[in-house]
Amino acid sequence: MTELPPYWLRDNCPCAECRDPRTGQKLFQINDLPGDLAVAASAEVGGNLEVLWSDGHRSRYPLARLAEEGGDDGRTEEGKRLWTAADFARGLPEAGWSDYLADPSEQAAVLAAVRRSGFALLRGVPVREREVLTVAGTFGYVRVTNYGDLFDVRVEPDPNNLAFTSVAIAPHTDNPYRDPVPTLQLLHCLENSATGGDSGLVDGFKAASILREEHPEDFAVLTRTPVPFVFRDRRTELRADRPLIEVDALGRIREVRFNNRSIGTLRGGDLDAFYAAYRRFAAVTLRPELQLTFRLDPGDCLIFDNTRLLHARTAFEQDGRRHLQGCYADLDSLASTLAVLHRRTAALDAIAELFAGEGAGEYLGEEVTMAEHMLQAAAAAEQAGAAPHLIAAALLHDVGHFQGALHGRDLMEGQDNRHSDTGADWLAAWFGPEVTEPVRLHVAAKRYLCAVEPGYRERLSEASEYTLQVQGGPMGPDEAAAFARLPGAADAVAVRRWDEQAKTSGARTPGFDHYRPMLAALMR
């Protein structure tokens, strides 16, 4: 691993001297490093690369992180599913609105479909005006344009755009005259009783890849020719000069802008070559096998990538009403929300593994396992009608027995493993103080109750009495008074009481999966 460039390696040092532990942001500038920086010594120890630098600094890198392959920002064709209409013969990527709201995994699946296939459909979104803004708010922020925070797609008496008429609209992307272009579009169907007016999508990345394969010279022309996209009305004048097909520095397709209604007058360059390539690309987008056509019903909300997918509409008769409400948003917010959902899933999986793995072992001399103990404490909190954050604290209060340098076994051998602090610090990566502080204080709460509540100590199990002595014994009067003034003291006492109840062999409780949705909702 030390064959990695030294400045790259040092620039990625994860230690607290180099990166703020709260934000992960670097605490130095690249020119702060010495000009003759070199690796003085290195060794692989316990799954880490340990490096001593020529300036005396020491770094430790997890080998798994160093071995990770590079990627991209998720905007290019790499890793996406480029599709034709036949790929959705079994159905569109969709979910029910209520399931999407209630289940983080369902929300993640919908957002992942937008990232991978370019679109997803939510069914059963309430049929009321401005609800499309609520949908956008579940994963990001609305992009306000000259059309406002939302726009109505219906026949208008004085339209400033052909979308607001009943004529057919060919496959296109929206707002190509903006810089930056809105990267997401949402369309929510409120009414669709007219004859015609079906919706259509074309994978612009697929169309561009076909052009690249069949006519590479035309593809190259369209990636290097800036096209003036223009929009004007009484209150607005917008222009952006961009190629029809944009590629990144590695030649990967990153963005398609395609809207014949908005192309201004090209001047200069090889116009013959451009128009030959433009016509071929347009012909590819109109191939029947690329046309995915479906009908939006009231309550359907389509979310799609406006930098990739071309959307279309068939003409419709004015024998009924067709009314959609739309808004724009951006892919970076969607990607952020999806990454957080994945991060939470990974965290919940890690916690679940504690319950299934080490948690299945004995619990400090009691007749239950550690997992049974924590699940019983959570069940007691839930039966008492406790708030979700307290149920979570009861469920997770002893995870520190697995996370610190000292194990729960060390506590039983007479060495305080300070598991309440260790557990709270570990959980703080995902949960706020309403969860972590009762965990941090639950050992102190036992010492407090033993000092101030007659009869409490006599009810402790033999193992709990032993650990009480290892952890410092009952508090003195001044210490107890100071504890009672702490903001999280009352919650910690509640968790402590459920902790003492949770030692019944064979008691039936819900499993960890019962608490996953609650934990997901509490995560930061």
C-alpha positions in Angstrom: 0.0 0.0 0.0 2.9 2.4 0.5 3.4 2.5 -3.2 0.5 5.0 -3.1 1.7 8.6 -3.7 2.8 10.1 -0.4 0.9 13.3 -0.7 -2.3 11.4 -1.6 -1.8 9.2 1.4 -1.1 12.0 3.8 -4.0 14.1 2.3 -6.3 11.3 3.3 -5.0 10.8 6.8 -8.1 10.2 9.0 -6.7 11.1 12.4 -8.1 13.8 14.6 -5.1 16.1 14.0 -5.8 16.1 10.3 -9.6 16.0 10.2 -12.3 17.4 12.5 -13.9 14.3 14.1 -17.4 15.9 14.0 -17.4 17.1 10.4 -14.7 15.0 8.8 -13.3 18.1 7.2 -9.6 18.6 6.8 -7.8 20.8 9.3 -4.8 21.6 7.0 -4.0 23.0 3.6 -2.0 20.9 1.1 0.8 23.5 1.2 1.1 23.0 5.0 2.8 19.7 4.3 6.6 19.7 3.9 8.0 19.8 0.4 10.1 16.7 1.0 7.4 14.6 2.6 8.2 10.8 2.6 7.2 7.6 4.3 9.7 6.9 7.0 8.3 3.5 8.0 5.1 1.5 7.5 3.5 -1.7 8.6 0.2 -3.6 8.2 -1.2 -4.2 11.7 -4.6 -5.6 12.5 -6.3 -4.7 9.2 -4.7 -1.2 9.2 -1.8 0.4 7.4 0.3 2.3 10.0 2.6 5.0 8.6 5.3 7.0 10.3 6.0 10.1 8.2 9.3 11.9 7.7 8.0 14.9 9.7 7.1 12.7 12.6 3.4 12.5 12.0 1.7 9.1 12.4 -1.3 7.9 10.4 -3.4 4.8 10.5 -5.5 3.8 7.5 -8.1 0.9 7.3 -6.8 -1.3 4.5 -10.4 -1.9 3.3 -10.8 1.9 2.7 -7.5 2.1 0.8 -8.6 -0.8 -1.4 -11.8 0.9 -2.4 -12.1 1.6 -6.1 -12.8 5.1 -7.4 -16.2 6.0 -8.9 -18.1 9.0 -10.1 -20.7 11.3 -8.7 -23.6 9.2 -10.0 -24.5 11.6 -12.8 -22.8 9.8 -15.7 -23.9 6.7 -17.6 -21.6 4.5 -15.4 -23.5 2.2 -13.2 -26.9 3.1 -14.6 -29.4 0.9 -16.3 -29.7 2.1 -19.9 -33.1 0.8 -21.1 -35.6 0.3 -23.9 -39.3 0.1 -23.5 -39.3 -3.7 -23.4 -37.2 -3.7 -20.2 -40.4 -2.6 -18.4 -42.7 -5.2 -19.9 -43.4 -6.5 -16.3 -44.2 -3.0 -15.0 -42.7 0.3 -14.1 -40.6 1.0 -11.0 -43.3 2.2 -8.6 -44.5 2.3 -5.0 -47.5 3.2 -3.0 -47.4 6.7 -1.4 -48.3 5.4 2.1 -45.6 2.6 1.9 -43.1 5.1 0.6 -43.7 7.4 3.6 -43.8 4.6 6.2 -40.9 2.4 5.1 -37.4 3.8 4.7 -36.4 0.8 2.5 -39.3 1.5 0.2 -38.3 5.2 0.0 -34.7 4.1 -0.7 -35.9 1.7 -3.5 -37.9 4.6 -5.2 -35.0 7.0 -5.0 -32.5 4.3 -6.2 -34.8 3.7 -9.2 -34.6 7.4 -10.2 -30.8 7.2 -9.9 -30.4 3.9 -11.8 -33.2 4.0 -14.4 -33.9 7.7 -14.4 -37.5 7.6 -13.1 -40.0 6.1 -10.6 -43.7 6.4 -10.1 -45.6 7.0 -6.8 -49.2 5.8 -6.8 -51.9 7.1 -4.5 -50.5 10.5 -3.8 -53.4 12.6 -2.5 -55.3 14.3 -5.3 -55.1 17.8 -4.1 -53.3 20.9 -5.4 -49.7 21.6 -4.4 -49.2 18.0 -3.2 -46.4 17.7 -5.7 -44.4 20.0 -3.4 -44.9 17.6 -0.5 -43.5 14.8 -2.7 -40.4 16.8 -3.5 -39.9 17.7 0.1 -39.5 14.0 1.1 -36.1 13.9 -0.5 -35.0 17.5 -1.3 -35.9 21.1 -2.2 -38.0 22.6 -4.8 -36.2 24.6 -7.5 -38.2 27.8 -8.1 -38.1 29.0 -11.7 -39.9 31.7 -13.7 -42.9 29.3 -13.6 -43.0 29.6 -9.8 -42.6 26.9 -7.2 -44.9 24.7 -9.2 -46.6 24.9 -12.6 -49.9 23.6 -14.0 -49.9 21.5 -17.1 -53.3 22.1 -18.7 -54.7 24.0 -21.5 -54.2 27.7 -20.9 -56.0 30.5 -22.9 -52.7 32.4 -23.4 -49.9 29.9 -23.2 -46.2 30.8 -23.2 -45.3 27.2 -23.8 -46.7 24.5 -26.0 -46.9 22.3 -22.9 -49.9 24.4 -21.9 -51.9 23.4 -25.0 -53.5 20.1 -26.2 -51.0 19.4 -29.0 -48.6 16.4 -29.0 -45.2 17.1 -27.5 -42.2 15.2 -28.9 -39.6 13.8 -26.6 -37.6 16.6 -24.9 -35.9 17.7 -21.8 -37.1 20.8 -19.9 -35.5 24.1 -19.3 -32.3 23.5 -21.5 -32.0 27.3 -21.5 -31.1 27.4 -17.8 -27.6 27.2 -16.3 -27.7 25.0 -14.3 -30.7 23.1 -15.7 -33.2 21.7 -13.2 -32.0 18.1 -12.8 -35.3 16.6 -11.6 -38.9 17.0 -12.6 -42.0 15.8 -10.9 -45.4 15.6 -12.5 -48.5 14.9 -10.3 -51.7 13.9 -12.0 -54.8 15.6 -10.6 -57.2 14.8 -13.4 -57.0 12.9 -16.7 -60.4 12.3 -18.3 -59.6 13.6 -21.8 -59.1 11.2 -24.8 -55.4 10.9 -25.4 -52.8 12.7 -23.4 -50.7 9.6 -22.6 -47.2 10.2 -21.2 -44.0 9.0 -22.7 -40.4 8.6 -21.7 -37.2 7.9 -23.7 -33.8 7.1 -22.1 -31.7 9.9 -23.5 -28.5 8.1 -22.3 -29.5 5.0 -24.2 -30.2 7.0 -27.3 -26.9 8.8 -27.0 -25.1 5.5 -26.5 -26.7 4.1 -29.7 -25.6 7.1 -31.6 -22.1 6.7 -30.3 -22.1 3.1 -31.4 -23.6 3.5 -34.8 -22.3 7.0 -35.8 -19.3 7.9 -33.6 -18.5 10.9 -35.7 -22.0 12.3 -35.1 -21.7 11.6 -31.4 -18.4 13.6 -31.3 -20.0 16.5 -33.2 -22.9 16.7 -30.7 -20.6 16.6 -27.7 -18.4 19.5 -28.9 -20.9 21.9 -30.5 -22.4 24.5 -28.1 -26.1 25.0 -28.9 -27.9 28.2 -28.0 -31.0 27.3 -26.0 -33.3 30.3 -25.6 -36.5 31.1 -23.8 -38.4 34.5 -24.0 -41.7 35.7 -22.8 -43.0 39.1 -21.5 -41.2 38.7 -18.2 -38.3 36.4 -18.9 -35.3 36.0 -21.2 -33.0 33.0 -20.6 -30.1 31.5 -22.6 -27.6 28.7 -22.1 -25.1 27.5 -24.7 -24.6 23.8 -24.2 -24.0 20.7 -26.3 -26.9 18.3 -26.9 -24.8 15.6 -25.4 -22.4 16.4 -22.6 -19.6 14.0 -21.5 -17.3 14.2 -18.6 -13.5 14.3 -18.7 -13.4 10.5 -19.2 -15.8 10.6 -22.1 -18.8 9.2 -20.2 -22.3 10.6 -21.1 -23.3 12.9 -18.3 -26.2 15.0 -19.6 -28.6 15.3 -22.5 -30.3 18.6 -23.5 -32.8 18.1 -26.2 -35.6 20.5 -27.0 -36.2 21.6 -30.5 -38.7 24.2 -29.4 -35.9 26.0 -27.5 -33.0 25.8 -29.9 -31.9 29.3 -31.1 -29.9 30.2 -34.2 -26.5 28.5 -34.4 -23.8 30.6 -36.0 -20.3 29.5 -36.9 -18.7 26.1 -36.9 -19.5 23.2 -39.3 -23.3 23.7 -39.5 -23.7 20.9 -42.1 -22.0 18.4 -39.8 -24.0 19.6 -36.8 -27.4 19.3 -38.5 -26.6 15.9 -40.0 -25.7 14.7 -36.4 -28.7 16.4 -34.9 -31.1 14.7 -37.4 -29.6 11.3 -36.7 -29.8 11.8 -32.9 -33.4 13.0 -33.2 -34.2 9.9 -35.3 -32.8 7.6 -32.7 -34.9 9.2 -29.9 -38.0 8.5 -32.0 -37.3 4.8 -32.5 -40.4 2.8 -31.4 -38.3 0.5 -29.2 -37.1 3.4 -27.1 -40.6 4.9 -26.5 -42.1 3.9 -23.1 -45.7 5.0 -23.1 -48.1 4.9 -20.2 -51.1 6.8 -18.8 -51.0 8.8 -15.6 -54.1 8.4 -13.5 -55.2 10.8 -10.7 -52.9 10.3 -7.7 -49.9 9.2 -9.8 -46.7 11.3 -9.4 -43.8 10.7 -11.8 -40.3 11.6 -10.7 -37.7 11.7 -13.4 -34.1 12.8 -14.2 -34.4 15.8 -16.5 -30.8 15.6 -17.5 -31.2 12.1 -18.9 -34.8 11.2 -19.8 -36.8 12.8 -22.6 -40.4 13.1 -21.8 -43.3 13.4 -24.2 -47.1 13.5 -24.5 -49.6 12.5 -27.1 -52.2 15.0 -28.2 -55.5 15.0 -26.5 -59.1 16.0 -27.2 -60.7 18.6 -25.1 -63.6 16.3 -24.4 -62.4 16.0 -20.8 -60.0 17.6 -18.4 -56.3 16.9 -18.2 -54.5 18.6 -15.3 -51.1 17.8 -14.0 -49.1 19.9 -11.5 -45.3 19.8 -11.7 -42.3 21.2 -10.0 -38.5 21.0 -10.4 -36.0 19.7 -7.9 -32.3 18.6 -8.0 -30.5 15.3 -8.1 -28.0 16.2 -5.5 -30.6 16.4 -2.8 -32.1 13.1 -3.9 -28.7 11.5 -4.0 -28.0 12.9 -0.5 -31.2 11.5 0.9 -30.6 8.1 -0.7 -27.0 8.1 0.7 -28.3 8.9 4.2 -31.0 6.1 3.9 -28.2 3.7 2.9 -26.0 4.9 5.8 -28.8 4.4 8.2 -29.5 0.9 6.9 -25.9 0.0 7.3 -25.9 1.3 10.8 -29.1 -0.6 11.7 -27.6 -3.7 10.2 -24.5 -3.3 12.3 -26.6 -2.9 15.5 -28.8 -5.8 14.5 -25.6 -7.9 14.1 -24.7 -7.1 17.7 -28.0 -8.6 18.8 -27.6 -11.7 16.6 -23.9 -12.1 17.2 -22.2 -11.1 20.5 -25.5 -10.3 22.0 -26.5 -13.9 21.9 -23.9 -14.6 24.6 -24.4 -14.5 28.4 -25.2 -11.3 30.2 -22.9 -10.7 33.0 -23.9 -13.6 35.2 -27.6 -13.2 34.6 -30.0 -16.0 33.4 -30.6 -14.1 30.1 -28.4 -13.3 27.1 -27.4 -9.7 26.5 -29.8 -9.5 23.5 -32.7 -10.9 25.6 -31.9 -8.4 28.3 -31.9 -5.4 26.0 -35.0 -6.5 24.1 -36.8 -7.0 27.5 -35.8 -3.5 28.6 -37.2 -2.1 25.3 -40.4 -4.1 25.7 -40.9 -2.8 29.2 -40.4 0.7 28.0 -42.9 0.2 25.2 -45.5 -1.4 27.5 -45.1 1.6 29.8 -46.0 3.9 26.9 -42.6 5.6 26.8 -41.6 8.0 24.1 -39.7 6.4 21.1 -36.4 7.9 22.2 -36.6 6.2 25.6 -37.6 2.9 24.0 -34.5 3.2 21.8 -32.3 4.1 24.8 -33.7 1.1 26.7 -33.0 -1.2 23.7 -29.5 0.1 23.2 -28.3 0.9 26.7 -25.8 -1.9 26.9 -24.2 -1.9 23.4 -21.1 -0.4 25.0 -20.2 -3.8 26.4 -19.3 -4.8 22.8 -17.6 -1.5 21.6 -14.9 -0.5 24.0 -11.4 -1.6 24.6 -12.7 -3.5 27.6 -15.5 -6.1 27.2 -18.4 -6.9 29.6 -16.3 -9.8 30.8 -13.8 -7.4 32.1 -16.5 -5.7 34.2 -17.3 -9.1 35.7 -13.6 -9.6 36.5 -13.5 -6.4 38.5 -12.4 -3.8 36.0 -15.0 -1.1 35.1 -15.3 -1.0 31.3 -17.3 2.3 31.4 -19.7 0.8 28.9 -22.2 3.5 29.3 -19.8 6.1 27.9 -18.5 3.8 25.2 -22.0 2.9 24.1 -23.2 6.5 24.1 -20.2 7.7 22.1 -20.6 4.9 19.5 -24.4 5.6 19.1 -23.7 9.4 18.8 -22.7 8.8 15.1 -26.4 8.2 14.4 -28.6 9.4 17.3 -29.0 12.6 19.1 -28.6 13.3 22.8 -32.2 12.3 23.6 -31.1 8.7 22.9 -27.4 8.8 23.8 -27.6 10.6 27.2 -29.9 8.1 28.9 -27.5 5.5 27.7 -24.5 7.5 29.0 -26.1 8.0 32.4 -27.9 4.7 33.0 -25.0 3.3 35.2 -24.9 6.6 37.2 -28.6 6.3 37.5 -28.2 2.9 39.3 -25.7 4.4 41.7 -28.1 7.4 42.2 -31.1 5.2 43.0 -29.2 3.1 45.4 -28.4 6.3 47.3 -31.8 8.0 47.3 -34.5 5.3 47.1 -35.0 3.1 50.1 -35.2 -0.6 49.2 -33.9 -0.1 45.6 -30.5 -1.7 46.3 -32.1 -4.7 48.0 -33.9 -5.5 44.7 -30.7 -5.7 42.7 -29.7 -9.1 41.4 -26.5 -10.6 42.7 -24.6 -9.8 39.5 -26.0 -6.2 39.5 -24.9 -5.7 43.1 -21.4 -6.9 42.1 -21.1 -4.5 39.2 -22.4 -1.7 41.4 -19.3 -2.1 43.6 -17.0 -2.2 40.5 -18.7 1.0 39.1 -18.2 3.1 42.2 -21.0 2.0 44.6 -23.9 4.3 45.7 -23.4 8.0 45.2 -22.7 10.3 48.1 -25.2 13.1 48.9 -23.4 15.8 46.9 -22.9 13.5 43.9 -26.5 12.5 44.0 -27.7 16.1 44.1 -25.4 16.9 41.1 -26.7 14.0 39.2 -30.4 15.0 39.8 -29.7 18.4 38.2 -28.4 16.9 34.9 -30.8 17.4 31.9 -31.0 13.7 31.1 -31.2 12.4 34.7 -35.0 11.6 34.7 -34.7 9.7 31.4 -31.7 7.8 32.7 -33.6 6.8 35.8 -36.5 5.5 33.7 -34.1 3.5 31.5 -32.4 2.1 34.7 -35.7 0.9 36.1 -36.5 -1.0 32.8 -32.9 -2.3 32.9 -33.5 -3.9 36.3 -36.8 -5.5 35.1 -35.2 -7.1 32.0 -33.6 -10.2 33.5 -36.4 -12.8 33.2 -35.4 -16.1 31.6 -37.7 -17.2 28.7 -39.7 -13.9 28.6 -41.3 -13.4 25.2 -40.5 -10.0 23.5 -40.5 -8.6 20.0 -37.3 -9.1 18.1 -34.9 -6.4 16.9 -36.7 -5.9 13.6 -39.8 -4.7 15.5 -37.8 -1.6 16.5 -36.0 -0.9 13.2 -38.5 1.6 11.8 -38.6 3.5 15.1 -34.8 3.6 15.2 -34.6 4.7 11.6 -37.0 7.6 12.4 -34.9 8.7 15.3 -31.6 8.7 13.4 -30.0 12.0 12.6 
